[in-house]
Amino acid sequence: MKVIASPPQINPCEESCVKMALIAEGGGQRGIFTAGVLDAWLENDFDPFDLFIGASAGSQNITSFLSRQKGYAKRLIGELTRRNNFYKLGRGLAGGNVVDLDWYFDKTIQGSFALDLTTANKSLGQREFLISATNSRDRQGYFLSPNGHTSHWRQLLKASSAFPFLYKQGVKLAPRQAVSSKNKAKASVDTDIYLDGGLAEPLPVRESYHRGAKKIVVIRTVNADVHTQAAWVRKLKSWIYVSGYCPKMIDYLVQHEQAYQKELAFITNPPEDVEIIQIFAEDNLQSKLLGSTDMDLQHDYRAGITAGNAFLETQKTFYAVNILHNLSIIK
């Protein structure tokens, strides 16, 4: 694992009073690395966070972490996202959806892939979980909260994952709790369509800081020496040109790149009162946005487990404080 941390180094005896945030980056199937990190933490009962923010696949990973379903996100990515029902490039060329989110999220309602949102809601408690999504009307990033409504929760995850070229229609959501990070304006009408959160808020570190977090842990799905997601953006552009899809998609990709660079600039030069810890895989991730092999996914999941355990080793003091705090609550 590579951990890149920014100062300050917070006094261990004061850490229990520091608001701590967890940010999970998107990245499609590369999110299996995040799944490994979070499964390692579930194995060790590590959950000291006060605020969670996820973008796209990151929001799904955080949800499975809160549901306490160890191995769940791995199964969804490793099994469901590799089926033709979910991903088929030919459907896009024929005018359909390359990615069938309707089929995917229907699978999470019941059966072997059922997502336990009741437990997730209980685990969350009074803490805050925000799911980023992009409003197609104003193209701003919004942070949406399930607010204890399990049926609404699944729709927010779907909206956050609705990449416009891959899932064309987006997701219609009611305006409740749809607050923009830019100007705090509420979504105005119940016909607003929401798209992938990574378009406008791909790495919401600044948002967590603005909400009071002073220790921010960011699980990344790129390599430590990569400072942009231009490679997959170029690939998507090639798909778009081949399909003849609306040029507006190119504008979304440019918006994504600009938003991503702003977040990286904040991480590189953060305010003096915040500590930012980034978690990367030790070696290059093998999986892709879509179309990864089972071998590549297994490799990246194991890399996530290793990274999650390594992070716990670097945080022994805080980890000990967290265990004592949990024991005091149980008593």
VMD Tcl script that draws the C-alpha trace (Angstrom):
set ca {
  {0.00 0.00 0.00}
  {1.08 3.54 -0.66}
  {-0.25 6.08 1.82}
  {0.26 9.72 0.96}
  {-0.52 11.98 3.89}
  {-0.56 15.73 4.23}
  {0.20 17.60 7.49}
  {-0.69 18.32 10.19}
  {0.06 15.24 12.26}
  {-2.78 15.41 14.75}
  {-2.02 14.71 18.42}
  {-3.17 11.11 19.08}
  {-4.81 12.06 22.39}
  {-6.96 14.59 20.54}
  {-7.89 12.38 17.59}
  {-11.12 11.10 19.12}
  {-12.46 14.67 18.94}
  {-11.48 15.20 15.30}
  {-14.22 14.89 12.71}
  {-13.10 12.11 10.39}
  {-14.33 11.61 6.83}
  {-14.07 8.73 4.38}
  {-14.07 9.52 0.66}
  {-14.44 6.69 -1.87}
  {-13.52 7.48 -5.46}
  {-15.46 5.95 -8.35}
  {-13.85 4.07 -11.21}
  {-16.25 1.33 -12.33}
  {-14.81 -2.15 -11.85}
  {-11.62 -0.64 -10.41}
  {-13.77 -0.10 -7.33}
  {-13.00 -3.70 -6.41}
  {-9.79 -2.32 -4.90}
  {-11.92 -0.15 -2.60}
  {-14.02 -3.21 -1.80}
  {-10.88 -4.97 -0.59}
  {-9.82 -2.04 1.60}
  {-13.24 -1.83 3.23}
  {-13.50 -5.61 3.72}
  {-10.19 -5.53 5.59}
  {-11.64 -2.87 7.86}
  {-14.85 -4.85 8.39}
  {-12.74 -7.84 9.37}
  {-11.12 -5.65 12.04}
  {-14.28 -3.79 13.15}
  {-12.73 -0.50 12.08}
  {-15.23 2.27 11.45}
  {-14.33 5.54 13.22}
  {-15.79 7.83 10.55}
  {-18.23 10.66 11.14}
  {-18.84 11.52 7.49}
  {-18.94 9.37 4.35}
  {-18.98 10.68 0.79}
  {-18.99 8.43 -2.25}
  {-18.99 9.03 -5.98}
  {-20.44 6.45 -8.38}
  {-18.91 3.03 -7.55}
  {-17.48 4.62 -4.40}
  {-20.98 5.28 -3.07}
  {-21.88 1.62 -3.66}
  {-18.76 0.48 -1.82}
  {-19.50 2.68 1.18}
  {-23.07 1.37 1.28}
  {-21.90 -2.26 1.41}
  {-19.42 -1.25 4.12}
  {-22.24 0.23 6.18}
  {-24.42 -2.83 5.53}
  {-21.61 -4.90 7.11}
  {-21.81 -7.36 4.21}
  {-18.17 -8.39 3.94}
  {-17.45 -9.62 0.42}
  {-20.67 -8.18 -0.99}
  {-19.14 -5.45 -3.18}
  {-16.56 -7.95 -4.43}
  {-19.34 -10.30 -5.58}
  {-21.28 -7.54 -7.30}
  {-18.26 -6.31 -9.21}
  {-16.73 -9.72 -9.84}
  {-19.97 -11.43 -10.87}
  {-22.77 -9.04 -11.85}
  {-20.72 -6.43 -13.70}
  {-19.07 -9.10 -15.86}
  {-22.37 -10.42 -17.22}
  {-23.73 -9.45 -20.63}
  {-26.95 -8.39 -18.93}
  {-24.99 -5.56 -17.32}
  {-22.37 -4.51 -19.86}
  {-22.51 -4.94 -23.62}
  {-20.87 -2.37 -25.88}
  {-22.96 -3.44 -28.87}
  {-26.15 -2.23 -27.20}
  {-24.81 1.32 -27.24}
  {-23.99 1.16 -30.94}
  {-27.56 -0.01 -31.54}
  {-29.05 2.90 -29.60}
  {-29.52 1.17 -26.24}
  {-27.68 1.35 -22.93}
  {-24.16 -0.01 -22.82}
  {-24.67 -0.52 -19.08}
  {-28.06 -1.76 -17.83}
  {-28.37 -0.20 -14.38}
  {-32.04 -1.21 -14.19}
  {-31.14 -4.89 -14.31}
  {-28.17 -4.38 -11.98}
  {-30.04 -2.64 -9.17}
  {-33.06 -4.96 -9.50}
  {-30.64 -7.74 -8.60}
  {-29.81 -5.98 -5.31}
  {-33.40 -6.12 -4.04}
  {-33.68 -9.82 -3.26}
  {-31.94 -13.16 -3.62}
  {-28.23 -13.85 -3.30}
  {-27.28 -10.28 -4.25}
  {-29.69 -8.56 -1.85}
  {-28.28 -5.41 -0.29}
  {-29.08 -5.05 3.42}
  {-30.01 -1.37 3.56}
  {-31.77 -1.83 6.89}
  {-28.48 -2.75 8.54}
  {-26.71 0.00 6.60}
  {-29.14 2.55 8.00}
  {-28.61 1.26 11.55}
  {-24.83 1.28 11.16}
  {-24.93 4.83 9.86}
  {-26.94 6.02 12.85}
  {-26.58 9.75 13.40}
  {-23.58 9.99 11.13}
  {-23.78 11.49 7.65}
  {-23.56 9.71 4.30}
  {-23.60 11.79 1.12}
  {-23.88 10.40 -2.38}
  {-22.65 12.66 -5.17}
  {-24.66 13.06 -8.36}
  {-24.67 15.52 -11.25}
  {-27.87 17.40 -12.08}
  {-28.34 17.38 -15.86}
  {-30.29 20.66 -15.72}
  {-27.54 22.84 -14.28}
  {-24.63 20.35 -14.53}
  {-23.69 21.01 -10.92}
  {-22.65 18.44 -8.38}
  {-25.20 17.66 -5.67}
  {-24.71 15.71 -2.47}
  {-27.73 13.56 -1.75}
  {-28.57 11.93 1.57}
  {-30.70 8.80 1.94}
  {-31.92 10.16 5.31}
  {-32.98 6.77 6.57}
  {-35.18 5.98 3.57}
  {-33.94 2.63 2.32}
  {-36.03 2.72 -0.89}
  {-34.65 6.16 -1.74}
  {-31.11 5.00 -0.94}
  {-31.02 2.56 -3.86}
  {-32.22 5.25 -6.28}
  {-29.47 7.61 -5.14}
  {-26.85 4.93 -5.78}
  {-28.29 4.40 -9.23}
  {-28.22 8.13 -10.00}
  {-24.63 8.44 -8.81}
  {-23.62 5.60 -11.15}
  {-25.58 6.73 -14.22}
  {-22.80 7.66 -16.63}
  {-24.59 9.45 -19.51}
  {-22.94 7.66 -22.44}
  {-23.28 4.25 -20.81}
  {-26.74 4.73 -19.24}
  {-28.33 7.41 -21.37}
  {-31.57 8.41 -19.67}
  {-30.17 9.22 -16.22}
  {-32.28 8.87 -13.07}
  {-35.25 11.04 -12.13}
  {-35.19 12.10 -8.48}
  {-37.36 14.23 -6.22}
  {-35.62 17.40 -4.99}
  {-35.43 16.47 -1.30}
  {-32.00 16.89 0.19}
  {-30.46 17.69 -3.21}
  {-28.13 20.48 -2.13}
  {-25.43 21.78 -4.42}
  {-21.91 22.11 -3.06}
  {-21.44 25.19 -5.25}
  {-24.21 27.51 -4.12}
  {-26.38 25.47 -1.75}
  {-29.32 25.84 -4.15}
  {-31.93 23.12 -4.02}
  {-32.98 21.21 -7.08}
  {-36.02 23.11 -8.28}
  {-38.39 20.57 -9.76}
  {-39.27 16.93 -9.34}
  {-38.40 16.22 -12.97}
  {-34.68 16.82 -12.54}
  {-32.52 14.09 -14.03}
  {-29.35 13.08 -12.22}
  {-26.21 11.53 -13.69}
  {-22.95 10.03 -12.48}
  {-21.52 11.90 -9.50}
  {-18.02 11.65 -10.91}
  {-18.83 14.12 -13.68}
  {-19.05 17.16 -11.39}
  {-17.76 15.81 -8.04}
  {-15.30 13.01 -8.83}
  {-13.21 13.31 -5.67}
  {-15.15 15.35 -3.08}
  {-12.36 16.09 -0.64}
  {-13.09 19.82 -0.53}
  {-16.72 19.11 0.30}
  {-15.76 16.99 3.30}
  {-13.47 19.75 4.53}
  {-16.22 22.36 4.13}
  {-18.43 20.10 6.24}
  {-15.93 20.20 9.10}
  {-13.76 17.13 8.55}
  {-10.19 17.62 9.82}
  {-8.95 14.12 9.06}
  {-9.88 12.88 5.60}
  {-9.15 9.38 4.33}
  {-9.43 9.00 0.56}
  {-9.49 5.60 -1.14}
  {-8.20 6.08 -4.69}
  {-8.79 3.85 -7.70}
  {-5.92 5.22 -9.78}
  {-2.22 4.60 -9.34}
  {-0.22 6.79 -6.99}
  {1.80 8.36 -9.80}
  {-1.27 9.19 -11.91}
  {-2.54 12.75 -11.57}
  {-5.37 12.57 -14.07}
  {-7.91 10.15 -15.46}
  {-7.17 11.20 -19.04}
  {-6.55 7.61 -20.22}
  {-10.10 6.40 -19.64}
  {-11.48 9.76 -20.77}
  {-9.72 9.30 -24.12}
  {-11.14 5.79 -24.42}
  {-14.67 7.01 -23.77}
  {-14.19 9.78 -26.31}
  {-13.29 7.19 -28.93}
  {-16.47 5.24 -28.13}
  {-18.50 8.42 -28.41}
  {-17.04 9.33 -31.78}
  {-17.69 5.83 -33.14}
  {-21.28 5.77 -31.90}
  {-22.08 9.30 -33.08}
  {-23.46 10.06 -29.64}
  {-24.35 13.62 -28.62}
  {-21.32 15.93 -28.47}
  {-22.66 17.16 -25.12}
  {-20.98 14.08 -23.65}
  {-17.61 15.54 -24.53}
  {-18.51 18.61 -22.47}
  {-19.25 16.38 -19.48}
  {-15.85 14.74 -19.80}
  {-14.11 18.11 -19.95}
  {-16.08 19.17 -16.86}
  {-14.97 16.02 -15.09}
  {-11.31 16.67 -15.85}
  {-11.54 20.27 -14.61}
  {-13.29 19.21 -11.39}
  {-10.75 16.44 -10.85}
  {-7.81 18.81 -11.20}
  {-9.32 21.22 -8.66}
  {-9.58 18.42 -6.11}
  {-6.01 17.29 -6.77}
  {-4.81 20.86 -6.28}
  {-6.60 20.98 -2.91}
  {-5.05 17.66 -1.87}
  {-1.59 18.83 -2.90}
  {-1.87 22.11 -0.99}
  {-4.44 21.60 1.77}
  {-5.27 24.09 4.55}
  {-3.06 23.86 7.62}
  {-5.81 22.47 9.86}
  {-6.57 19.30 7.90}
  {-4.83 15.95 7.44}
  {-5.50 14.14 4.18}
  {-4.52 10.49 3.83}
  {-4.71 8.88 0.41}
  {-4.75 5.11 0.02}
  {-3.38 3.65 -3.21}
  {-2.51 0.13 -4.31}
  {1.16 -0.77 -3.87}
  {1.36 -1.95 -7.49}
  {-0.58 -0.82 -10.53}
  {-4.23 -1.84 -10.57}
  {-5.01 -4.34 -13.33}
  {-8.76 -3.84 -13.74}
  {-10.43 -1.32 -16.01}
  {-13.52 0.86 -15.94}
  {-15.43 -2.01 -17.61}
  {-14.53 -5.27 -19.32}
  {-11.99 -6.51 -16.77}
  {-10.99 -10.16 -16.54}
  {-11.68 -12.20 -13.43}
  {-7.94 -12.54 -12.87}
  {-7.47 -8.76 -12.93}
  {-10.35 -8.20 -10.53}
  {-9.06 -10.83 -8.10}
  {-5.63 -9.19 -8.21}
  {-7.02 -5.76 -7.38}
  {-9.27 -7.07 -4.61}
  {-6.28 -8.72 -2.93}
  {-4.38 -5.45 -3.36}
  {-7.23 -3.73 -1.55}
  {-7.12 -6.20 1.35}
  {-3.38 -5.61 1.65}
  {-3.83 -1.85 1.54}
  {-6.62 -1.91 4.11}
  {-4.55 -3.90 6.58}
  {-1.48 -1.75 5.95}
  {-3.53 1.36 6.69}
  {-4.57 -0.10 10.04}
  {-0.91 -0.65 10.88}
  {-0.16 3.03 10.22}
  {-3.11 4.05 12.38}
  {-2.52 1.86 15.43}
  {-2.97 4.66 17.94}
  {-6.20 5.85 16.44}
  {-7.38 2.29 15.97}
  {-6.84 1.58 19.68}
  {-8.76 4.70 20.65}
  {-11.60 3.69 18.36}
  {-11.84 0.17 19.87}
  {-11.98 1.60 23.40}
  {-14.64 4.07 22.30}
  {-16.77 1.28 20.80}
  {-16.40 -0.82 23.97}
  {-17.55 2.11 26.12}
  {-20.66 2.44 23.94}
  {-21.46 -1.28 24.31}
  {-21.16 -1.02 28.11}
}
mol new
graphics top color blue
foreach p $ca { graphics top sphere $p radius 0.5 }
foreach p [lrange $ca 0 end-1] q [lrange $ca 1 end] { graphics top cylinder $p $q radius 0.2 }
display resetview
